[in-house]
């Protein structure tokens, strides 16, 4: 067992020993979802004031609305959320490359067969060159989608990894 797995096992034992929230309802109590980046420097619960059971938190590279759409639909249509808070962040890795760069790295590390699989799967790494514009673009994408009802409140934010502050963009 790796050190990471051992840590998970120990943390689970400690957490579950005093766990008292097993009766929370499946739908989030505050009926919203947060879409943010998978960056390890972001603790959504702490940074955005989310208590256990309050909200769905969807994380992916760059807080991509397109990539998260499946989860957003499930959250809203099956579990009743009615607000989306999209949070991108400063120092995001998605600002540092383009699709060609990503394909080159995959080819160098995994070989041509992996690149062919990427192409067949039509994978787009969804990088972006401008952080604030990416927030506007993703909010606009969600607002334009027929898969997100017009009644859903959507806001876009930037979390500053340097300060811990979150600022509304749109």
N, C-alpha and C positions, 0 to 999 in steps of 0.2 A: 504494500500500500504506500502510495506517495505521501510526502509531507503535506501536500494540499489536501488529500483525502483524509489523512489523520486529523488535520485541523477541522475539516467539515464535520467529521464524526464527533470530535470533542465539543465543538460549538453547538452541534445539534443536541447533545446530551445536556449541556448547560442550559440552553434555550428552552428545551422541552420540559425541563425539571420544574420550571415556574410558569409555564405557558397556561394562560387562562382565556385565550381568545378563540377557542375551537368552535364556538357557537355563532360566529359571525355569519351573516347572510352571504350568499354567493354574489349577488350584484353589489357593486360598490355603494356604500352608504351615501356618499356625497354626489354620486351620479356624474362623475367626470373622469376623463382620462388624461394622462400626461404622456406625451411622446417626446422622448429625449434621447440623447446619444448614449451609446454603450460605454463611453469613456469612463475609465476607472476613477477619475478625479471628481466625478459627480455622484453625490449621494442624494437621490431624488427625495427620499423621505425627509431628510434633514434640511436640504436646501429649499424645498418647496412646501414644507409643513404638512406632509402627508402622514396621517396615522394609519395603522394597520386597519384594513377594511374600508378606507375612505375612497380610494380611486384605483383605477387600473393604471399601471405604469408600463409603457411599451418602450423598449430600448432597441436601437439598432445603430449601425455606423452612420453618423451624421444626422440622426433624427429624421430620417427620410420618410415623408408622408406617403410617397408611392409604395415604398417597401412595407410600410405599416398598415396599408389600407385593409388588408384581410383582417387584421386584429381589430382595427377601428370598427369595421362593419360588425364583427361579432360582439364587441363591447357595446355598441349602440343598439343593434337590432335584437340581440339575444339577452343582453344584460342591462339595458336601459340607461346607458350613459347619455347625457345630452350637452356635454361641453368638452371641447378639446383644447388643451394647453400644450402648444408645441414649443419646445425649448432646445435651441441649438447652443453652442458655446464657443468661447474664444479658444484659440489654440487647437482647433479641431484638425485631426489628421486628414479629413476630407478636403481641406484647403491646400494640401501639400502635393497632390498628384492629379493626373488625369487618367482616363481609361487606358490609353496606350501604355502609360507607365505601369499600371497595375497588370496588364497583360504581359508586359515584358518581365516583370518580377515573377509572375506565375510561371512563365516559360523557363526562366533561369532556375527557379527553385523546384519546379515539379515536372517540367518537360512539355514537349509539344502535345502529347495526348491530353494533358490537363487544359491547355489552351483550346484545343479542339472541343473539349467538353464545355468550356465557358462559352464558346461561340455557338455550339448546338443549343445550349440552355438560354442563349440570348441574355447573358448576364451583363448588366450595366452596373458599374460600381457606384454610380451616382455621386461623383465628386462635385465640388462647387468651388469657384474661385473667389466669391464674395459672400461673406457670412451674412450680413444684413439682407442682401438681395435674396439669398437662399431662404431666409425666414419668410420674406414676402412671397417668394415663389411657392413655397410649400403651403402657406396659408391660402393663397389664391387657388392652388390646385385643389385643396380640400373644399373650399367654398364653391368651386365650379363643378365638383363631382356630384353626379346624381345619386351616388351611393352614400352621401352625407346629407341628411335633410337640412333644408334651409333654416329650420328652427334651432339647429345646433350652434351654440356660441363657440367661436374659434378665435384664439388669440395666439400671437407669436412673440417669443421672448429670446433674449440672449443671456446666458449664464456666464459670468466672468470667472474662469478658473483661478485667476490670480487673486481675486478679492472675495469670492463666494457670493457676490451680489447678482441678482437676476433683474434685468431691465426689460420692460415691455417695448417691443418694436411696433407691433400692429395688433 
